[in-house]
Amino acid sequence: MSKERILAVLLDSGFQEKEAHLYLAGIELGEATIQQLAKHADIKRPTAYDIMENLEKKGLFSFSERGKKKYFLAEDPENILRILKSRERAFLTALPELKMLLGAGSKKPRVRFFEGVGGLKAMYWDTLESKKTLLVYGAIDSMWSAIPQEFKKEYVRERVKRNLSARCIVPATPEAQEYTKRDKEELRHMILIPSDRFPFSNEINIYNNKVAIFSFPERIGVIIESEKIAETQRSIFELAWLGAIKGV
């Protein structure tokens, strides 16, 4: 893994940029003075002292004194994982109350907009919170043009791991026909419909009290949270499912 990638991982783990550079300098140099660490990390020495104090409090650096000099040693990176797990436990403790506050704010439908590939991925992860079978109007060809295949495979693996099944109505393109071969192992029941009569380019997922609409050509999406809207869309899906079974 490149140094740039390691720095990116540290930033994603909650480090400030200069904290990440100083910690990585400690990993690379081993025991070193603050002057050596600051130079290696390209940080001004007074700033490095302030950052070091914070990293020491987190248990990511220890120090020893020899004569008049103070030497710092970066602690095992496993400590970072322990910090993250501690934060996760604290967050999970507060999560039920946060959800209660979210629900207490308003009973009106909530609409969230998403942009870019990252936004579409976030929408897919949200569908995994479904408590029952996902109901999907799919568009396999359009999906592959917008979503990296590796991500979609990861998503399906996680869905199967959660024992979450899906029922899908999809235009019968060659890609979709190939997809159906894995239906059983991927906990999916897909019905193919004539692609010339029903040329879907978007995808709709119905789950819990939500309707997620993916517009792959535009790389945008929206999640509508409304019990009534989801209930209506669920009924429309069942009607479409019956029609698809009978041959449309």
VOPAGU-2260 file (C-alpha; in pm, 1 decimal, decimal comma):
REM VOPAGU-2260
SITE   aa  ch    i         X         Y         Z
SITE  MET   A    0       0,0       0,0       0,0
SITE  SER   A    1     140,0     341,8     -94,9
SITE  LYS   A    2     214,2     613,7     159,5
SITE  GLU   A    3     -62,3     827,7       9,8
SITE  ARG   A    4    -310,5     544,1      56,6
SITE  ILE   A    5    -201,7     491,7     418,6
SITE  LEU   A    6    -247,0     863,5     485,9
SITE  ALA   A    7    -593,6     846,9     330,8
SITE  VAL   A    8    -685,2     554,4     559,4
SITE  LEU   A    9    -563,4     747,4     864,4
SITE  LEU   A   10    -771,4    1049,1     761,7
SITE  ASP   A   11   -1076,5     826,1     717,6
SITE  SER   A   12   -1007,8     689,4    1067,3
SITE  GLY   A   13   -1048,8    1032,3    1225,2
SITE  PHE   A   14    -697,0    1177,5    1212,5
SITE  GLN   A   15    -645,7    1542,2    1126,3
SITE  GLU   A   16    -408,7    1582,2     831,7
SITE  LYS   A   17    -107,8    1694,2    1036,2
SITE  GLU   A   18    -177,8    1427,9    1299,3
SITE  ALA   A   19    -166,8    1163,4    1027,3
SITE  HIS   A   20     163,0    1295,3     889,7
SITE  LEU   A   21     323,6    1309,7    1234,6
SITE  TYR   A   22     204,8     961,8    1334,3
SITE  LEU   A   23     327,7     815,7    1005,7
SITE  ALA   A   24     662,1     989,4    1059,6
SITE  GLY   A   25     682,0     816,4    1398,0
SITE  ILE   A   26     607,7     479,1    1238,4
SITE  GLU   A   27     876,2     533,5     974,3
SITE  LEU   A   28    1149,8     677,7    1199,3
SITE  GLY   A   29    1099,4     477,9    1515,3
SITE  GLU   A   30    1220,1     653,2    1830,2
SITE  ALA   A   31    1294,7    1015,8    1744,3
SITE  THR   A   32    1302,6    1369,2    1881,0
SITE  ILE   A   33    1024,8    1614,3    1805,5
SITE  GLN   A   34    1263,7    1802,9    1577,1
SITE  GLN   A   35    1328,8    1489,4    1371,5
SITE  LEU   A   36     961,5    1400,9    1355,3
SITE  ALA   A   37     858,3    1754,8    1258,1
SITE  LYS   A   38    1119,0    1766,6     981,6
SITE  HIS   A   39    1019,1    1425,0     845,3
SITE  ALA   A   40     649,9    1518,9     850,9
SITE  ASP   A   41     718,2    1867,2     708,1
SITE  ILE   A   42     546,8    2033,8    1004,1
SITE  LYS   A   43     669,4    2336,7    1198,0
SITE  ARG   A   44     817,2    2235,7    1533,3
SITE  PRO   A   45     582,3    2443,2    1757,2
SITE  THR   A   46     284,7    2290,5    1574,4
SITE  ALA   A   47     435,3    1943,0    1610,2
SITE  TYR   A   48     453,0    1986,8    1990,0
SITE  ASP   A   49      80,5    2066,8    2005,9
SITE  ILE   A   50      -9,5    1773,1    1782,2
SITE  MET   A   51     214,5    1537,5    1978,7
SITE  GLU   A   52      41,9    1632,0    2303,4
SITE  ASN   A   53    -291,8    1532,9    2152,0
SITE  LEU   A   54    -157,0    1205,2    2008,4
SITE  GLU   A   55      -3,9    1116,8    2345,8
SITE  LYS   A   56    -343,3    1161,2    2512,2
SITE  LYS   A   57    -490,3     919,3    2259,7
SITE  GLY   A   58    -223,7     661,9    2344,1
SITE  LEU   A   59     -61,2     677,5    2000,6
SITE  PHE   A   60     279,8     801,9    2119,6
SITE  SER   A   61     489,9     739,0    2428,5
SITE  PHE   A   62     813,7     911,3    2524,6
SITE  SER   A   63    1132,7     863,2    2718,6
SITE  GLU   A   64    1395,1    1108,7    2840,0
SITE  ARG   A   65    1768,5    1065,9    2804,2
SITE  GLY   A   66    1970,1    1351,6    2940,2
SITE  LYS   A   67    1805,6    1672,6    2832,4
SITE  LYS   A   68    1642,1    1520,0    2526,1
SITE  LYS   A   69    1293,9    1378,1    2493,7
SITE  TYR   A   70    1238,0    1091,3    2250,8
SITE  PHE   A   71     899,0     992,9    2115,2
SITE  LEU   A   72     793,2     648,3    1996,9
SITE  ALA   A   73     482,2     573,6    1790,4
SITE  GLU   A   74     268,5     306,7    1954,4
SITE  ASP   A   75     128,5      -2,4    1781,9
SITE  PRO   A   76    -128,0      85,1    1508,2
SITE  GLU   A   77    -360,4    -164,1    1681,4
SITE  ASN   A   78    -425,9     122,0    1925,1
SITE  ILE   A   79    -601,5     307,6    1643,1
SITE  LEU   A   80    -837,8      13,7    1601,5
SITE  ARG   A   81    -907,6      12,5    1974,9
SITE  ILE   A   82    -990,3     384,4    1962,3
SITE  LEU   A   83   -1228,4     328,9    1670,0
SITE  LYS   A   84   -1398,9      39,1    1847,7
SITE  SER   A   85   -1436,7     249,9    2160,4
SITE  ARG   A   86   -1598,0     526,3    1954,0
SITE  GLU   A   87   -1825,1     271,6    1788,5
SITE  ARG   A   88   -1940,8     139,0    2127,4
SITE  ALA   A   89   -2009,4     492,3    2247,7
SITE  PHE   A   90   -2203,9     572,1    1931,8
SITE  LEU   A   91   -2407,1     250,8    1950,6
SITE  THR   A   92   -2503,5     343,7    2306,2
SITE  ALA   A   93   -2639,7     677,4    2185,2
SITE  LEU   A   94   -2792,9     543,4    1862,2
SITE  PRO   A   95   -3138,3     447,2    2001,4
SITE  GLU   A   96   -3186,9     796,1    2146,4
SITE  LEU   A   97   -3068,2     959,5    1824,6
SITE  LYS   A   98   -3322,0     755,7    1627,9
SITE  MET   A   99   -3595,8     856,1    1870,6
SITE  LEU   A  100   -3503,9    1222,1    1825,9
SITE  LEU   A  101   -3505,8    1179,2    1448,4
SITE  GLY   A  102   -3852,4    1026,0    1454,5
SITE  ALA   A  103   -3988,9    1276,8    1704,9
SITE  GLY   A  104   -3897,6    1577,4    1492,5
SITE  SER   A  105   -4171,3    1535,5    1235,6
SITE  LYS   A  106   -4413,9    1280,7    1096,7
SITE  LYS   A  107   -4398,4    1440,0     752,7
SITE  PRO   A  108   -4235,0    1246,7     466,9
SITE  ARG   A  109   -3860,1    1298,4     452,1
SITE  VAL   A  110   -3676,0    1329,4     121,8
SITE  ARG   A  111   -3299,2    1290,6      86,9
SITE  PHE   A  112   -3103,7    1359,3    -232,3
SITE  PHE   A  113   -2778,9    1187,5    -332,9
SITE  GLU   A  114   -2526,6    1270,0    -604,7
SITE  GLY   A  115   -2238,7    1090,4    -773,3
SITE  VAL   A  116   -2125,0     730,5    -748,1
SITE  GLY   A  117   -2058,0     775,9    -376,2
SITE  GLY   A  118   -2414,9     889,5    -321,5
SITE  LEU   A  119   -2557,5     593,8    -513,9
SITE  LYS   A  120   -2342,7     357,3    -306,4
SITE  ALA   A  121   -2474,7     514,7      14,3
SITE  MET   A  122   -2829,3     450,7    -108,4
SITE  TYR   A  123   -2752,0      84,1    -170,8
SITE  TRP   A  124   -2609,3      45,3     179,9
SITE  ASP   A  125   -2928,7     198,3     318,6
SITE  THR   A  126   -3142,1     -68,6     148,8
SITE  LEU   A  127   -2962,1    -334,5     354,7
SITE  GLU   A  128   -3154,1    -208,6     658,3
SITE  SER   A  129   -3468,0    -364,9     509,2
SITE  LYS   A  130   -3653,7    -588,5     753,2
SITE  LYS   A  131   -3826,9    -783,7     475,9
SITE  THR   A  132   -3765,6    -885,7     114,9
SITE  LEU   A  133   -3650,3    -598,8    -106,1
SITE  LEU   A  134   -3885,8    -512,7    -391,6
SITE  VAL   A  135   -3690,7    -389,9    -692,3
SITE  TYR   A  136   -3759,0    -251,2   -1037,3
SITE  GLY   A  137   -3414,9    -307,9   -1187,6
SITE  ALA   A  138   -3209,8    -184,1   -1480,5
SITE  ILE   A  139   -2904,3    -409,9   -1497,0
SITE  ASP   A  140   -2736,6    -250,4   -1800,7
SITE  SER   A  141   -2774,7     105,6   -1670,3
SITE  MET   A  142   -2660,8      -0,3   -1324,8
SITE  TRP   A  143   -2333,0    -145,4   -1453,1
SITE  SER   A  144   -2263,4     176,2   -1643,6
SITE  ALA   A  145   -2281,7     378,9   -1320,6
SITE  ILE   A  146   -2178,0     145,1   -1038,1
SITE  PRO   A  147   -1840,4     -36,2   -1028,5
SITE  GLN   A  148   -1894,7    -410,3   -1055,6
SITE  GLU   A  149   -1672,5    -478,4    -754,5
SITE  PHE   A  150   -1899,4    -265,4    -537,0
SITE  LYS   A  151   -2213,3    -439,7    -659,2
SITE  LYS   A  152   -2056,3    -778,4    -583,8
SITE  GLU   A  153   -1965,3    -655,5    -235,4
SITE  TYR   A  154   -2321,5    -530,6    -186,9
SITE  VAL   A  155   -2473,4    -864,3    -292,7
SITE  ARG   A  156   -2236,5   -1053,9     -60,6
SITE  GLU   A  157   -2343,9    -836,0     230,5
SITE  ARG   A  158   -2712,5    -875,1     142,5
SITE  VAL   A  159   -2675,8   -1253,9     132,5
SITE  LYS   A  160   -2480,8   -1245,9     458,8
SITE  ARG   A  161   -2778,8   -1069,5     618,0
SITE  ASN   A  162   -3013,1   -1328,9     465,0
SITE  LEU   A  163   -3198,5   -1048,3     288,9
SITE  SER   A  164   -3377,7   -1166,2     -25,4
SITE  ALA   A  165   -3491,9    -958,9    -323,1
SITE  ARG   A  166   -3773,4    -980,6    -577,0
SITE  CYS   A  167   -3692,3    -798,1    -897,6
SITE  ILE   A  168   -3873,8    -695,8   -1215,3
SITE  VAL   A  169   -3612,8    -634,7   -1484,0
SITE  PRO   A  170   -3606,0    -577,7   -1863,2
SITE  ALA   A  171   -3485,5    -893,9   -2040,8
SITE  THR   A  172   -3149,5    -775,9   -2174,4
SITE  PRO   A  173   -2858,6   -1019,7   -2227,3
SITE  GLU   A  174   -2695,1    -882,8   -1910,6
SITE  ALA   A  175   -3011,6    -945,8   -1709,9
SITE  GLN   A  176   -3050,5   -1298,2   -1848,0
SITE  GLU   A  177   -2695,2   -1375,4   -1737,1
SITE  TYR   A  178   -2773,7   -1227,6   -1396,5
SITE  THR   A  179   -3067,7   -1464,5   -1339,6
SITE  LYS   A  180   -2831,6   -1764,4   -1343,0
SITE  ARG   A  181   -2713,0   -1661,3    -995,8
SITE  ASP   A  182   -3059,4   -1596,8    -852,2
SITE  LYS   A  183   -3064,1   -1892,1    -613,0
SITE  GLU   A  184   -2719,9   -1836,9    -461,6
SITE  GLU   A  185   -2777,3   -1460,8    -436,7
SITE  LEU   A  186   -3122,2   -1491,5    -269,9
SITE  ARG   A  187   -3299,3   -1325,7    -559,8
SITE  HIS   A  188   -3612,8   -1399,0    -761,8
SITE  MET   A  189   -3598,3   -1206,6   -1086,1
SITE  ILE   A  190   -3876,6   -1183,0   -1342,5
SITE  LEU   A  191   -3774,4   -1063,5   -1689,1
SITE  ILE   A  192   -4008,0    -847,0   -1894,4
SITE  PRO   A  193   -3984,3    -739,2   -2261,6
SITE  SER   A  194   -3709,9    -478,1   -2283,6
SITE  ASP   A  195   -3858,0    -319,6   -2597,3
SITE  ARG   A  196   -4187,7    -246,5   -2419,3
SITE  PHE   A  197   -4039,9    -159,8   -2079,2
SITE  PRO   A  198   -3696,7       1,1   -2130,2
SITE  PHE   A  199   -3608,1      88,6   -1768,8
SITE  SER   A  200   -3300,0     305,5   -1724,9
SITE  ASN   A  201   -3352,7     370,5   -1353,2
SITE  GLU   A  202   -3393,9     146,9   -1049,6
SITE  ILE   A  203   -3646,6     162,5    -765,5
SITE  ASN   A  204   -3608,4     -18,6    -432,5
SITE  ILE   A  205   -3902,3     -44,6    -192,1
SITE  TYR   A  206   -3821,4    -137,0     168,4
SITE  ASN   A  207   -3941,9     -57,2     520,4
SITE  ASN   A  208   -4104,8     287,3     497,7
SITE  LYS   A  209   -3876,4     398,2     214,7
SITE  VAL   A  210   -3865,4     422,3    -162,8
SITE  ALA   A  211   -3518,0     463,2    -314,0
SITE  ILE   A  212   -3500,7     586,7    -674,0
SITE  PHE   A  213   -3168,4     552,7    -859,0
SITE  SER   A  214   -3117,0     751,6   -1180,8
SITE  PHE   A  215   -2805,0     588,3   -1322,3
SITE  PRO   A  216   -2764,5     801,8   -1637,8
SITE  GLU   A  217   -2765,8    1118,2   -1424,6
SITE  ARG   A  218   -2572,7     968,2   -1129,5
SITE  ILE   A  219   -2832,6    1099,1    -885,2
SITE  GLY   A  220   -3081,5     941,6    -649,0
SITE  VAL   A  221   -3346,1    1012,4    -390,4
SITE  ILE   A  222   -3478,6     826,8     -85,6
SITE  ILE   A  223   -3833,9     909,2      20,7
SITE  GLU   A  224   -3927,8     810,4     374,9
SITE  SER   A  225   -4304,4     783,3     407,2
SITE  GLU   A  226   -4511,4     492,3     532,7
SITE  LYS   A  227   -4800,6     579,0     300,5
SITE  ILE   A  228   -4586,9     629,6     -10,3
SITE  ALA   A  229   -4396,1     306,1      53,8
SITE  GLU   A  230   -4721,7     119,7     113,4
SITE  THR   A  231   -4868,4     245,2    -214,6
SITE  GLN   A  232   -4551,1     164,3    -409,3
SITE  ARG   A  233   -4548,2    -182,7    -254,0
SITE  SER   A  234   -4903,9    -242,9    -378,3
SITE  ILE   A  235   -4815,1    -118,5    -728,0
SITE  PHE   A  236   -4514,4    -351,6    -731,3
SITE  GLU   A  237   -4731,1    -651,5    -638,3
SITE  LEU   A  238   -4971,2    -560,6    -918,7
SITE  ALA   A  239   -4680,5    -537,9   -1164,6
SITE  TRP   A  240   -4542,5    -868,5   -1033,5
SITE  LEU   A  241   -4872,0   -1045,3   -1102,9
SITE  GLY   A  242   -4880,0    -897,6   -1452,4
SITE  ALA   A  243   -4520,3   -1003,1   -1517,3
SITE  ILE   A  244   -4592,5   -1360,3   -1404,2
SITE  LYS   A  245   -4886,3   -1377,6   -1645,7
SITE  GLY   A  246   -4666,2   -1256,2   -1929,1
SITE  VAL   A  247   -4753,3    -884,8   -1914,7
